[in-house]
């Protein structure tokens, strides 16, 4: 599996370097969104929603409620 791939030695162990996959489009679900594109996730959507949104060039989000800008809790 490591044929033709870059390897690096870290702490005496050899590892194969794999670059992350970059997606073109991510389809995700969220609980709340504002008109600026900020999303709030609930339950299991918190596991992979933010990661997939940052790994894609274009994000299409299906949300339960759209609120005004500034209504989302910044925490």
N, CA, C, O and CB atoms as a CASP TS submission, in Angstrom:
PFRMAT TS
TARGET T0000
AUTHOR 0000-0000-0000
METHOD Language model
MODEL 1
PARENT N/A
ATOM      1  N   UNK     1       0.818  -1.198   0.000  1.00  0.00           N
ATOM      2  CA  UNK     1       0.000   0.000   0.000  1.00  0.00           C
ATOM      3  C   UNK     1       0.857   1.255   0.000  1.00  0.00           C
ATOM      4  O   UNK     1       0.394   2.317  -0.415  1.00  0.00           O
ATOM      5  CB  UNK     1      -0.928   0.002   1.197  1.00  0.00           C
ATOM      6  N   UNK     2       2.096   1.152   0.457  1.00  0.00           N
ATOM      7  CA  UNK     2       2.955   2.318   0.552  1.00  0.00           C
ATOM      8  C   UNK     2       3.779   2.539  -0.712  1.00  0.00           C
ATOM      9  O   UNK     2       4.598   3.457  -0.758  1.00  0.00           O
ATOM     10  CB  UNK     2       3.868   2.182   1.737  1.00  0.00           C
ATOM     11  N   UNK     3       3.577   1.721  -1.728  1.00  0.00           N
ATOM     12  CA  UNK     3       4.376   1.846  -2.948  1.00  0.00           C
ATOM     13  C   UNK     3       4.099   3.185  -3.628  1.00  0.00           C
ATOM     14  O   UNK     3       2.951   3.504  -3.940  1.00  0.00           O
ATOM     15  CB  UNK     3       4.078   0.680  -3.918  1.00  0.00           C
ATOM     16  N   UNK     4       5.154   3.965  -3.856  1.00  0.00           N
ATOM     17  CA  UNK     4       5.023   5.243  -4.547  1.00  0.00           C
ATOM     18  C   UNK     4       4.564   6.384  -3.672  1.00  0.00           C
ATOM     19  O   UNK     4       4.350   7.486  -4.178  1.00  0.00           O
ATOM     20  CB  UNK     4       4.086   5.100  -5.667  1.00  0.00           C
ATOM     21  N   UNK     5       4.403   6.164  -2.368  1.00  0.00           N
ATOM     22  CA  UNK     5       3.947   7.213  -1.461  1.00  0.00           C
ATOM     23  C   UNK     5       5.095   7.657  -0.569  1.00  0.00           C
ATOM     24  O   UNK     5       6.042   6.910  -0.325  1.00  0.00           O
ATOM     25  CB  UNK     5       2.758   6.725  -0.608  1.00  0.00           C
ATOM     26  N   UNK     6       4.990   8.877  -0.095  1.00  0.00           N
ATOM     27  CA  UNK     6       6.014   9.437   0.770  1.00  0.00           C
ATOM     28  C   UNK     6       5.934   8.806   2.158  1.00  0.00           C
ATOM     29  O   UNK     6       4.846   8.652   2.713  1.00  0.00           O
ATOM     30  CB  UNK     6       5.867  10.966   0.862  1.00  0.00           C
ATOM     31  N   UNK     7       7.077   8.445   2.710  1.00  0.00           N
ATOM     32  CA  UNK     7       7.126   7.905   4.066  1.00  0.00           C
ATOM     33  C   UNK     7       7.997   8.804   4.926  1.00  0.00           C
ATOM     34  O   UNK     7       8.930   9.441   4.438  1.00  0.00           O
ATOM     35  CB  UNK     7       7.664   6.450   4.073  1.00  0.00           C
ATOM     36  N   UNK     8       7.677   8.845   6.213  1.00  0.00           N
ATOM     37  CA  UNK     8       8.447   9.633   7.171  1.00  0.00           C
ATOM     38  C   UNK     8       8.688   8.797   8.422  1.00  0.00           C
ATOM     39  O   UNK     8       7.848   7.992   8.825  1.00  0.00           O
ATOM     40  CB  UNK     8       7.713  10.961   7.524  1.00  0.00           C
ATOM     41  N   UNK     9       9.839   9.005   9.016  1.00  0.00           N
ATOM     42  CA  UNK     9      10.160   8.301  10.252  1.00  0.00           C
ATOM     43  C   UNK     9       9.932   9.234  11.426  1.00  0.00           C
ATOM     44  O   UNK     9      10.517  10.314  11.498  1.00  0.00           O
ATOM     45  CB  UNK     9      11.619   7.783  10.239  1.00  0.00           C
ATOM     46  N   UNK    10       9.074   8.807  12.347  1.00  0.00           N
ATOM     47  CA  UNK    10       8.727   9.590  13.529  1.00  0.00           C
ATOM     48  C   UNK    10       8.920   8.696  14.749  1.00  0.00           C
ATOM     49  O   UNK    10       8.294   7.641  14.860  1.00  0.00           O
ATOM     50  CB  UNK    10       7.252  10.140  13.448  1.00  0.00           C
ATOM     51  N   UNK    11       9.780   9.117  15.651  1.00  0.00           N
ATOM     52  CA  UNK    11      10.085   8.358  16.877  1.00  0.00           C
ATOM     53  C   UNK    11      10.501   6.919  16.582  1.00  0.00           C
ATOM     54  O   UNK    11      10.116   5.995  17.298  1.00  0.00           O
ATOM     55  CB  UNK    11       8.875   8.354  17.803  1.00  0.00           C
ATOM     56  N   UNK    12      11.283   6.738  15.530  1.00  0.00           N
ATOM     57  CA  UNK    12      11.795   5.411  15.211  1.00  0.00           C
ATOM     58  C   UNK    12      10.836   4.523  14.433  1.00  0.00           C
ATOM     59  O   UNK    12      11.187   3.393  14.094  1.00  0.00           O
ATOM     60  CB  UNK    12      12.168   4.727  16.457  1.00  0.00           C
ATOM     61  N   UNK    13       9.646   5.005  14.145  1.00  0.00           N
ATOM     62  CA  UNK    13       8.657   4.224  13.376  1.00  0.00           C
ATOM     63  C   UNK    13       8.434   4.883  12.031  1.00  0.00           C
ATOM     64  O   UNK    13       8.392   6.110  11.938  1.00  0.00           O
ATOM     65  CB  UNK    13       7.309   4.098  14.149  1.00  0.00           C
ATOM     66  N   UNK    14       8.290   4.079  10.988  1.00  0.00           N
ATOM     67  CA  UNK    14       8.061   4.590   9.642  1.00  0.00           C
ATOM     68  C   UNK    14       6.559   4.693   9.392  1.00  0.00           C
ATOM     69  O   UNK    14       5.810   3.745   9.629  1.00  0.00           O
ATOM     70  CB  UNK    14       8.737   3.680   8.580  1.00  0.00           C
ATOM     71  N   UNK    15       6.134   5.854   8.911  1.00  0.00           N
ATOM     72  CA  UNK    15       4.714   6.114   8.633  1.00  0.00           C
ATOM     73  C   UNK    15       4.551   6.541   7.186  1.00  0.00           C
ATOM     74  O   UNK    15       5.430   7.192   6.622  1.00  0.00           O
ATOM     75  CB  UNK    15       4.146   7.202   9.586  1.00  0.00           C
ATOM     76  N   UNK    16       3.421   6.173   6.581  1.00  0.00           N
ATOM     77  CA  UNK    16       3.092   6.580   5.220  1.00  0.00           C
ATOM     78  C   UNK    16       2.309   7.879   5.303  1.00  0.00           C
ATOM     79  O   UNK    16       1.346   7.977   6.064  1.00  0.00           O
ATOM     80  CB  UNK    16       2.280   5.472   4.465  1.00  0.00           C
ATOM     81  N   UNK    17       2.718   8.887   4.517  1.00  0.00           N
ATOM     82  CA  UNK    17       2.056  10.185   4.518  1.00  0.00           C
ATOM     83  C   UNK    17       0.872  10.143   3.554  1.00  0.00           C
ATOM     84  O   UNK    17       1.041   9.902   2.359  1.00  0.00           O
ATOM     85  CB  UNK    17       3.049  11.318   4.127  1.00  0.00           C
ATOM     86  N   UNK    18      -0.311  10.377   4.078  1.00  0.00           N
ATOM     87  CA  UNK    18      -1.540  10.454   3.279  1.00  0.00           C
ATOM     88  C   UNK    18      -2.113  11.845   3.425  1.00  0.00           C
ATOM     89  O   UNK    18      -2.335  12.303   4.547  1.00  0.00           O
ATOM     90  CB  UNK    18      -2.583   9.374   3.716  1.00  0.00           C
ATOM     91  N   UNK    19      -2.356  12.527   2.327  1.00  0.00           N
ATOM     92  CA  UNK    19      -2.947  13.854   2.367  1.00  0.00           C
ATOM     93  C   UNK    19      -4.465  13.743   2.503  1.00  0.00           C
ATOM     94  O   UNK    19      -5.053  12.770   2.032  1.00  0.00           O
ATOM     95  CB  UNK    19      -2.569  14.656   1.104  1.00  0.00           C
ATOM     96  N   UNK    20      -5.112  14.732   3.144  1.00  0.00           N
ATOM     97  CA  UNK    20      -6.565  14.665   3.338  1.00  0.00           C
ATOM     98  C   UNK    20      -7.323  14.793   2.021  1.00  0.00           C
ATOM     99  O   UNK    20      -6.842  15.383   1.053  1.00  0.00           O
ATOM    100  CB  UNK    20      -7.017  15.758   4.299  1.00  0.00           C
ATOM    101  N   UNK    21      -8.511  14.227   2.019  1.00  0.00           N
ATOM    102  CA  UNK    21      -9.390  14.303   0.853  1.00  0.00           C
ATOM    103  C   UNK    21     -10.085  15.664   0.854  1.00  0.00           C
ATOM    104  O   UNK    21     -10.598  16.096   1.887  1.00  0.00           O
ATOM    105  CB  UNK    21     -10.439  13.138   0.858  1.00  0.00           C
ATOM    106  N   UNK    22     -10.104  16.330  -0.272  1.00  0.00           N
ATOM    107  CA  UNK    22     -10.783  17.624  -0.414  1.00  0.00           C
ATOM    108  C   UNK    22     -12.039  17.400  -1.243  1.00  0.00           C
ATOM    109  O   UNK    22     -11.960  16.960  -2.390  1.00  0.00           O
ATOM    110  CB  UNK    22      -9.846  18.705  -1.082  1.00  0.00           C
ATOM    111  N   UNK    23     -13.191  17.700  -0.666  1.00  0.00           N
ATOM    112  CA  UNK    23     -14.447  17.509  -1.365  1.00  0.00           C
ATOM    113  C   UNK    23     -14.877  18.752  -2.128  1.00  0.00           C
ATOM    114  O   UNK    23     -14.528  19.874  -1.759  1.00  0.00           O
ATOM    115  CB  UNK    23     -15.519  17.111  -0.390  1.00  0.00           C
ATOM    116  N   UNK    24     -15.636  18.541  -3.193  1.00  0.00           N
ATOM    117  CA  UNK    24     -16.182  19.666  -3.950  1.00  0.00           C
ATOM    118  C   UNK    24     -17.426  20.219  -3.276  1.00  0.00           C
ATOM    119  O   UNK    24     -17.566  21.432  -3.122  1.00  0.00           O
ATOM    120  CB  UNK    24     -16.506  19.241  -5.385  1.00  0.00           C
ATOM    121  N   UNK    25     -18.343  19.323  -2.868  1.00  0.00           N
ATOM    122  CA  UNK    25     -19.614  19.733  -2.271  1.00  0.00           C
ATOM    123  C   UNK    25     -19.865  18.898  -1.026  1.00  0.00           C
ATOM    124  O   UNK    25     -19.648  17.686  -1.035  1.00  0.00           O
ATOM    125  CB  UNK    25     -20.788  19.583  -3.283  1.00  0.00           C
ATOM    126  N   UNK    26     -20.325  19.542   0.054  1.00  0.00           N
ATOM    127  CA  UNK    26     -20.720  18.842   1.277  1.00  0.00           C
ATOM    128  C   UNK    26     -22.208  19.097   1.505  1.00  0.00           C
ATOM    129  O   UNK    26     -22.659  20.242   1.496  1.00  0.00           O
ATOM    130  CB  UNK    26     -19.864  19.313   2.513  1.00  0.00           C
ATOM    131  N   UNK    27     -22.947  18.043   1.705  1.00  0.00           N
ATOM    132  CA  UNK    27     -24.368  18.133   2.042  1.00  0.00           C
ATOM    133  C   UNK    27     -24.498  17.825   3.528  1.00  0.00           C
ATOM    134  O   UNK    27     -24.263  16.692   3.948  1.00  0.00           O
ATOM    135  CB  UNK    27     -25.244  17.144   1.168  1.00  0.00           C
ATOM    136  N   UNK    28     -24.867  18.816   4.324  1.00  0.00           N
ATOM    137  CA  UNK    28     -24.931  18.632   5.771  1.00  0.00           C
ATOM    138  C   UNK    28     -26.258  19.127   6.316  1.00  0.00           C
ATOM    139  O   UNK    28     -26.963  19.902   5.669  1.00  0.00           O
ATOM    140  CB  UNK    28     -23.773  19.360   6.460  1.00  0.00           C
ATOM    141  N   UNK    29     -26.582  18.673   7.505  1.00  0.00           N
ATOM    142  CA  UNK    29     -27.792  19.111   8.191  1.00  0.00           C
ATOM    143  C   UNK    29     -27.409  19.865   9.447  1.00  0.00           C
ATOM    144  O   UNK    29     -26.453  19.489  10.127  1.00  0.00           O
ATOM    145  CB  UNK    29     -28.706  17.914   8.530  1.00  0.00           C
ATOM    146  N   UNK    30     -28.133  20.913   9.764  1.00  0.00           N
ATOM    147  CA  UNK    30     -27.874  21.705  10.965  1.00  0.00           C
ATOM    148  C   UNK    30     -29.204  22.113  11.587  1.00  0.00           C
ATOM    149  O   UNK    30     -30.256  22.037  10.951  1.00  0.00           O
ATOM    150  CB  UNK    30     -27.009  22.960  10.636  1.00  0.00           C
ATOM    151  N   UNK    31     -29.137  22.543  12.828  1.00  0.00           N
ATOM    152  CA  UNK    31     -30.354  22.943  13.537  1.00  0.00           C
ATOM    153  C   UNK    31     -30.723  24.393  13.238  1.00  0.00           C
ATOM    154  O   UNK    31     -31.865  24.678  12.876  1.00  0.00           O
ATOM    155  CB  UNK    31     -30.177  22.752  15.043  1.00  0.00           C
ATOM    156  N   UNK    32     -29.779  25.300  13.385  1.00  0.00           N
ATOM    157  CA  UNK    32     -30.028  26.728  13.166  1.00  0.00           C
ATOM    158  C   UNK    32     -29.009  27.294  12.193  1.00  0.00           C
ATOM    159  O   UNK    32     -27.888  26.794  12.088  1.00  0.00           O
ATOM    160  CB  UNK    32     -29.984  27.506  14.498  1.00  0.00           C
ATOM    161  N   UNK    33     -29.401  28.324  11.495  1.00  0.00           N
ATOM    162  CA  UNK    33     -28.490  29.052  10.609  1.00  0.00           C
ATOM    163  C   UNK    33     -28.907  30.507  10.572  1.00  0.00           C
ATOM    164  O   UNK    33     -30.077  30.838  10.767  1.00  0.00           O
ATOM    165  CB  UNK    33     -28.482  28.444   9.177  1.00  0.00           C
ATOM    166  N   UNK    34     -27.925  31.383  10.315  1.00  0.00           N
ATOM    167  CA  UNK    34     -28.272  32.775  10.069  1.00  0.00           C
ATOM    168  C   UNK    34     -27.953  33.103   8.621  1.00  0.00           C
ATOM    169  O   UNK    34     -27.398  32.270   7.905  1.00  0.00           O
ATOM    170  CB  UNK    34     -27.514  33.727  11.038  1.00  0.00           C
ATOM    171  N   UNK    35     -28.291  34.289   8.189  1.00  0.00           N
ATOM    172  CA  UNK    35     -28.133  34.668   6.783  1.00  0.00           C
ATOM    173  C   UNK    35     -26.674  34.849   6.364  1.00  0.00           C
ATOM    174  O   UNK    35     -26.388  34.980   5.173  1.00  0.00           O
ATOM    175  CB  UNK    35     -28.888  35.943   6.517  1.00  0.00           C
ATOM    176  N   UNK    36     -25.750  34.857   7.322  1.00  0.00           N
ATOM    177  CA  UNK    36     -24.329  34.955   7.018  1.00  0.00           C
ATOM    178  C   UNK    36     -23.695  33.582   6.796  1.00  0.00           C
ATOM    179  O   UNK    36     -22.530  33.494   6.406  1.00  0.00           O
ATOM    180  CB  UNK    36     -23.610  35.682   8.139  1.00  0.00           C
ATOM    181  N   UNK    37     -24.450  32.512   7.042  1.00  0.00           N
ATOM    182  CA  UNK    37     -23.937  31.162   6.831  1.00  0.00           C
ATOM    183  C   UNK    37     -23.432  30.473   8.072  1.00  0.00           C
ATOM    184  O   UNK    37     -22.899  29.367   7.979  1.00  0.00           O
ATOM    185  CB  UNK    37     -22.857  31.202   5.849  1.00  0.00           C
ATOM    186  N   UNK    38     -23.579  31.086   9.236  1.00  0.00           N
ATOM    187  CA  UNK    38     -23.177  30.448  10.487  1.00  0.00           C
ATOM    188  C   UNK    38     -24.187  29.363  10.840  1.00  0.00           C
ATOM    189  O   UNK    38     -25.393  29.562  10.697  1.00  0.00           O
ATOM    190  CB  UNK    38     -23.062  31.490  11.636  1.00  0.00           C
ATOM    191  N   UNK    39     -23.696  28.220  11.300  1.00  0.00           N
ATOM    192  CA  UNK    39     -24.559  27.079  11.588  1.00  0.00           C
ATOM    193  C   UNK    39     -24.420  26.639  13.033  1.00  0.00           C
ATOM    194  O   UNK    39     -23.352  26.768  13.631  1.00  0.00           O
ATOM    195  CB  UNK    39     -24.238  25.919  10.656  1.00  0.00           C
ATOM    196  N   UNK    40     -25.515  26.115  13.596  1.00  0.00           N
ATOM    197  CA  UNK    40     -25.519  25.503  14.920  1.00  0.00           C
ATOM    198  C   UNK    40     -25.982  24.065  14.726  1.00  0.00           C
ATOM    199  O   UNK    40     -27.036  23.814  14.142  1.00  0.00           O
ATOM    200  CB  UNK    40     -26.449  26.292  15.940  1.00  0.00           C
ATOM    201  N   UNK    41     -25.174  23.119  15.227  1.00  0.00           N
ATOM    202  CA  UNK    41     -25.475  21.696  15.069  1.00  0.00           C
ATOM    203  C   UNK    41     -26.025  21.139  16.370  1.00  0.00           C
ATOM    204  O   UNK    41     -25.738  21.658  17.448  1.00  0.00           O
ATOM    205  CB  UNK    41     -24.219  20.912  14.635  1.00  0.00           C
ATOM    206  N   UNK    42     -26.817  20.079  16.265  1.00  0.00           N
ATOM    207  CA  UNK    42     -27.353  19.378  17.428  1.00  0.00           C
ATOM    208  C   UNK    42     -27.087  17.889  17.293  1.00  0.00           C
ATOM    209  O   UNK    42     -26.966  17.355  16.191  1.00  0.00           O
ATOM    210  CB  UNK    42     -28.865  19.646  17.588  1.00  0.00           C
ATOM    211  N   UNK    43     -27.001  17.243  18.429  1.00  0.00           N
ATOM    212  CA  UNK    43     -26.901  15.787  18.523  1.00  0.00           C
ATOM    213  C   UNK    43     -25.748  15.238  17.688  1.00  0.00           C
ATOM    214  O   UNK    43     -24.637  15.760  17.776  1.00  0.00           O
ATOM    215  CB  UNK    43     -28.205  15.144  18.081  1.00  0.00           C
ATOM    216  N   UNK    44     -25.976  14.212  16.888  1.00  0.00           N
ATOM    217  CA  UNK    44     -24.879  13.564  16.162  1.00  0.00           C
ATOM    218  C   UNK    44     -24.363  14.394  14.990  1.00  0.00           C
ATOM    219  O   UNK    44     -23.292  14.097  14.460  1.00  0.00           O
ATOM    220  CB  UNK    44     -25.328  12.217  15.659  1.00  0.00           C
ATOM    221  N   UNK    45     -25.085  15.409  14.578  1.00  0.00           N
ATOM    222  CA  UNK    45     -24.591  16.282  13.504  1.00  0.00           C
ATOM    223  C   UNK    45     -23.345  17.035  13.948  1.00  0.00           C
ATOM    224  O   UNK    45     -22.585  17.521  13.110  1.00  0.00           O
ATOM    225  CB  UNK    45     -25.681  17.279  13.070  1.00  0.00           C
ATOM    226  N   UNK    46     -23.124  17.138  15.261  1.00  0.00           N
ATOM    227  CA  UNK    46     -21.929  17.815  15.781  1.00  0.00           C
ATOM    228  C   UNK    46     -20.672  16.990  15.536  1.00  0.00           C
ATOM    229  O   UNK    46     -19.567  17.530  15.602  1.00  0.00           O
ATOM    230  CB  UNK    46     -22.082  18.093  17.280  1.00  0.00           C
ATOM    231  N   UNK    47     -20.813  15.687  15.253  1.00  0.00           N
ATOM    232  CA  UNK    47     -19.652  14.830  15.043  1.00  0.00           C
ATOM    233  C   UNK    47     -18.935  15.143  13.738  1.00  0.00           C
ATOM    234  O   UNK    47     -17.723  15.359  13.734  1.00  0.00           O
ATOM    235  CB  UNK    47     -20.070  13.379  15.059  1.00  0.00           C
ATOM    236  N   UNK    48     -19.666  15.170  12.638  1.00  0.00           N
ATOM    237  CA  UNK    48     -19.026  15.321  11.339  1.00  0.00           C
ATOM    238  C   UNK    48     -19.469  16.549  10.558  1.00  0.00           C
ATOM    239  O   UNK    48     -18.833  16.876   9.557  1.00  0.00           O
ATOM    240  CB  UNK    48     -19.284  14.116  10.526  1.00  0.00           C
ATOM    241  N   UNK    49     -20.515  17.238  10.960  1.00  0.00           N
ATOM    242  CA  UNK    49     -20.987  18.414  10.241  1.00  0.00           C
ATOM    243  C   UNK    49     -19.932  19.495  10.076  1.00  0.00           C
ATOM    244  O   UNK    49     -19.666  19.918   8.951  1.00  0.00           O
ATOM    245  CB  UNK    49     -22.164  18.984  10.943  1.00  0.00           C
ATOM    246  N   UNK    50     -19.320  19.959  11.170  1.00  0.00           N
ATOM    247  CA  UNK    50     -18.300  21.008  11.032  1.00  0.00           C
ATOM    248  C   UNK    50     -17.077  20.553  10.243  1.00  0.00           C
ATOM    249  O   UNK    50     -16.502  21.334   9.483  1.00  0.00           O
ATOM    250  CB  UNK    50     -17.863  21.480  12.399  1.00  0.00           C
ATOM    251  N   UNK    51     -16.677  19.301  10.418  1.00  0.00           N
ATOM    252  CA  UNK    51     -15.504  18.786   9.713  1.00  0.00           C
ATOM    253  C   UNK    51     -15.766  18.725   8.221  1.00  0.00           C
ATOM    254  O   UNK    51     -14.917  19.132   7.429  1.00  0.00           O
ATOM    255  CB  UNK    51     -15.119  17.398  10.240  1.00  0.00           C
ATOM    256  N   UNK    52     -16.916  18.228   7.827  1.00  0.00           N
ATOM    257  CA  UNK    52     -17.250  18.129   6.408  1.00  0.00           C
ATOM    258  C   UNK    52     -17.443  19.508   5.791  1.00  0.00           C
ATOM    259  O   UNK    52     -17.102  19.718   4.627  1.00  0.00           O
ATOM    260  CB  UNK    52     -18.511  17.288   6.215  1.00  0.00           C
ATOM    261  N   UNK    53     -17.985  20.450   6.558  1.00  0.00           N
ATOM    262  CA  UNK    53     -18.182  21.808   6.035  1.00  0.00           C
ATOM    263  C   UNK    53     -16.850  22.494   5.747  1.00  0.00           C
ATOM    264  O   UNK    53     -16.736  23.243   4.777  1.00  0.00           O
ATOM    265  CB  UNK    53     -18.996  22.647   7.027  1.00  0.00           C
ATOM    266  N   UNK    54     -15.855  22.248   6.571  1.00  0.00           N
ATOM    267  CA  UNK    54     -14.556  22.870   6.345  1.00  0.00           C
ATOM    268  C   UNK    54     -13.732  22.140   5.300  1.00  0.00           C
ATOM    269  O   UNK    54     -12.784  22.710   4.761  1.00  0.00           O
ATOM    270  CB  UNK    54     -13.789  22.936   7.633  1.00  0.00           C
ATOM    271  N   UNK    55     -14.071  20.888   5.001  1.00  0.00           N
ATOM    272  CA  UNK    55     -13.294  20.110   4.028  1.00  0.00           C
ATOM    273  C   UNK    55     -13.792  20.287   2.603  1.00  0.00           C
ATOM    274  O   UNK    55     -13.150  19.801   1.672  1.00  0.00           O
ATOM    275  CB  UNK    55     -13.330  18.646   4.391  1.00  0.00           C
ATOM    276  N   UNK    56     -14.902  20.960   2.405  1.00  0.00           N
ATOM    277  CA  UNK    56     -15.483  21.088   1.070  1.00  0.00           C
ATOM    278  C   UNK    56     -15.368  22.521   0.548  1.00  0.00           C
ATOM    279  O   UNK    56     -15.240  23.477   1.313  1.00  0.00           O
ATOM    280  CB  UNK    56     -16.951  20.653   1.087  1.00  0.00           C
ATOM    281  N   UNK    57     -15.417  22.632  -0.770  1.00  0.00           N
ATOM    282  CA  UNK    57     -15.379  23.946  -1.406  1.00  0.00           C
ATOM    283  C   UNK    57     -16.734  24.634  -1.309  1.00  0.00           C
ATOM    284  O   UNK    57     -16.804  25.835  -1.046  1.00  0.00           O
ATOM    285  CB  UNK    57     -14.955  23.819  -2.873  1.00  0.00           C
ATOM    286  N   UNK    58     -17.815  23.877  -1.520  1.00  0.00           N
ATOM    287  CA  UNK    58     -19.186  24.398  -1.464  1.00  0.00           C
ATOM    288  C   UNK    58     -19.957  23.582  -0.431  1.00  0.00           C
ATOM    289  O   UNK    58     -19.867  22.355  -0.414  1.00  0.00           O
ATOM    290  CB  UNK    58     -19.888  24.335  -2.877  1.00  0.00           C
ATOM    291  N   UNK    59     -20.712  24.260   0.427  1.00  0.00           N
ATOM    292  CA  UNK    59     -21.504  23.586   1.454  1.00  0.00           C
ATOM    293  C   UNK    59     -22.977  23.882   1.217  1.00  0.00           C
ATOM    294  O   UNK    59     -23.375  25.038   1.075  1.00  0.00           O
ATOM    295  CB  UNK    59     -21.074  24.035   2.881  1.00  0.00           C
ATOM    296  N   UNK    60     -23.783  22.823   1.176  1.00  0.00           N
ATOM    297  CA  UNK    60     -25.232  22.952   1.093  1.00  0.00           C
ATOM    298  C   UNK    60     -25.780  22.435   2.415  1.00  0.00           C
ATOM    299  O   UNK    60     -25.621  21.259   2.741  1.00  0.00           O
ATOM    300  CB  UNK    60     -25.832  22.161  -0.147  1.00  0.00           C
ATOM    301  N   UNK    61     -26.422  23.313   3.174  1.00  0.00           N
ATOM    302  CA  UNK    61     -26.912  22.950   4.502  1.00  0.00           C
ATOM    303  C   UNK    61     -28.434  22.975   4.530  1.00  0.00           C
ATOM    304  O   UNK    61     -29.065  23.934   4.085  1.00  0.00           O
ATOM    305  CB  UNK    61     -26.342  23.899   5.570  1.00  0.00           C
ATOM    306  N   UNK    62     -29.006  21.906   5.060  1.00  0.00           N
ATOM    307  CA  UNK    62     -30.439  21.852   5.311  1.00  0.00           C
ATOM    308  C   UNK    62     -30.629  22.162   6.789  1.00  0.00           C
ATOM    309  O   UNK    62     -30.112  21.443   7.644  1.00  0.00           O
ATOM    310  CB  UNK    62     -31.058  20.447   4.918  1.00  0.00           C
ATOM    311  N   UNK    63     -31.365  23.225   7.096  1.00  0.00           N
ATOM    312  CA  UNK    63     -31.520  23.657   8.477  1.00  0.00           C
ATOM    313  C   UNK    63     -32.980  23.650   8.886  1.00  0.00           C
ATOM    314  O   UNK    63     -33.878  23.743   8.048  1.00  0.00           O
ATOM    315  CB  UNK    63     -30.926  25.044   8.672  1.00  0.00           C
ATOM    316  N   UNK    64     -33.205  23.537  10.201  1.00  0.00           N
ATOM    317  CA  UNK    64     -34.566  23.546  10.733  1.00  0.00           C
ATOM    318  C   UNK    64     -35.123  24.959  10.831  1.00  0.00           C
ATOM    319  O   UNK    64     -36.298  25.194  10.547  1.00  0.00           O
ATOM    320  CB  UNK    64     -34.600  22.881  12.101  1.00  0.00           C
ATOM    321  N   UNK    65     -34.266  25.905  11.237  1.00  0.00           N
ATOM    322  CA  UNK    65     -34.702  27.289  11.423  1.00  0.00           C
ATOM    323  C   UNK    65     -33.631  28.252  10.935  1.00  0.00           C
ATOM    324  O   UNK    65     -32.441  28.038  11.166  1.00  0.00           O
ATOM    325  CB  UNK    65     -35.032  27.562  12.901  1.00  0.00           C
ATOM    326  N   UNK    66     -34.059  29.319  10.256  1.00  0.00           N
ATOM    327  CA  UNK    66     -33.153  30.392   9.858  1.00  0.00           C
ATOM    328  C   UNK    66     -33.484  31.593  10.721  1.00  0.00           C
ATOM    329  O   UNK    66     -34.638  32.014  10.797  1.00  0.00           O
ATOM    330  CB  UNK    66     -33.278  30.731   8.324  1.00  0.00           C
ATOM    331  N   UNK    67     -32.461  32.149  11.377  1.00  0.00           N
ATOM    332  CA  UNK    67     -32.659  33.274  12.283  1.00  0.00           C
ATOM    333  C   UNK    67     -31.932  34.493  11.744  1.00  0.00           C
ATOM    334  O   UNK    67     -31.145  34.388  10.803  1.00  0.00           O
ATOM    335  CB  UNK    67     -32.169  32.932  13.707  1.00  0.00           C
ATOM    336  N   UNK    68     -32.194  35.640  12.336  1.00  0.00           N
ATOM    337  CA  UNK    68     -31.552  36.892  11.917  1.00  0.00           C
ATOM    338  C   UNK    68     -30.084  36.890  12.332  1.00  0.00           C
ATOM    339  O   UNK    68     -29.690  36.193  13.267  1.00  0.00           O
ATOM    340  CB  UNK    68     -32.284  38.119  12.525  1.00  0.00           C
ATOM    341  N   UNK    69     -29.290  37.676  11.627  1.00  0.00           N
ATOM    342  CA  UNK    69     -27.868  37.797  11.949  1.00  0.00           C
ATOM    343  C   UNK    69     -27.730  38.395  13.348  1.00  0.00           C
ATOM    344  O   UNK    69     -28.366  39.402  13.660  1.00  0.00           O
ATOM    345  CB  UNK    69     -27.121  38.677  10.890  1.00  0.00           C
ATOM    346  N   UNK    70     -26.906  37.778  14.187  1.00  0.00           N
ATOM    347  CA  UNK    70     -26.712  38.238  15.553  1.00  0.00           C
ATOM    348  C   UNK    70     -27.541  37.500  16.579  1.00  0.00           C
ATOM    349  O   UNK    70     -27.322  37.675  17.778  1.00  0.00           O
ATOM    350  CB  UNK    70     -27.015  39.674  15.635  1.00  0.00           C
ATOM    351  N   UNK    71     -28.494  36.673  16.147  1.00  0.00           N
ATOM    352  CA  UNK    71     -29.338  35.921  17.084  1.00  0.00           C
ATOM    353  C   UNK    71     -28.699  34.638  17.596  1.00  0.00           C
ATOM    354  O   UNK    71     -29.167  34.077  18.587  1.00  0.00           O
ATOM    355  CB  UNK    71     -30.639  35.589  16.428  1.00  0.00           C
ATOM    356  N   UNK    72     -27.649  34.162  16.948  1.00  0.00           N
ATOM    357  CA  UNK    72     -27.004  32.936  17.383  1.00  0.00           C
ATOM    358  C   UNK    72     -26.066  33.210  18.538  1.00  0.00           C
ATOM    359  O   UNK    72     -25.365  34.223  18.558  1.00  0.00           O
ATOM    360  CB  UNK    72     -26.250  32.288  16.231  1.00  0.00           C
ATOM    361  N   UNK    73     -26.056  32.296  19.506  1.00  0.00           N
ATOM    362  CA  UNK    73     -25.146  32.414  20.656  1.00  0.00           C
ATOM    363  C   UNK    73     -23.714  32.177  20.175  1.00  0.00           C
ATOM    364  O   UNK    73     -23.449  31.153  19.545  1.00  0.00           O
ATOM    365  CB  UNK    73     -25.530  31.395  21.792  1.00  0.00           C
ATOM    366  N   UNK    74     -22.782  33.096  20.457  1.00  0.00           N
ATOM    367  CA  UNK    74     -21.424  32.965  19.939  1.00  0.00           C
ATOM    368  C   UNK    74     -20.602  31.855  20.599  1.00  0.00           C
ATOM    369  O   UNK    74     -19.489  31.585  20.147  1.00  0.00           O
ATOM    370  CB  UNK    74     -20.712  34.261  20.104  1.00  0.00           C
ATOM    371  N   UNK    75     -21.103  31.210  21.638  1.00  0.00           N
ATOM    372  CA  UNK    75     -20.348  30.135  22.284  1.00  0.00           C
ATOM    373  C   UNK    75     -20.397  28.888  21.513  1.00  0.00           C
ATOM    374  O   UNK    75     -19.811  27.886  21.922  1.00  0.00           O
ATOM    375  CB  UNK    75     -20.844  29.877  23.647  1.00  0.00           C
TER
END
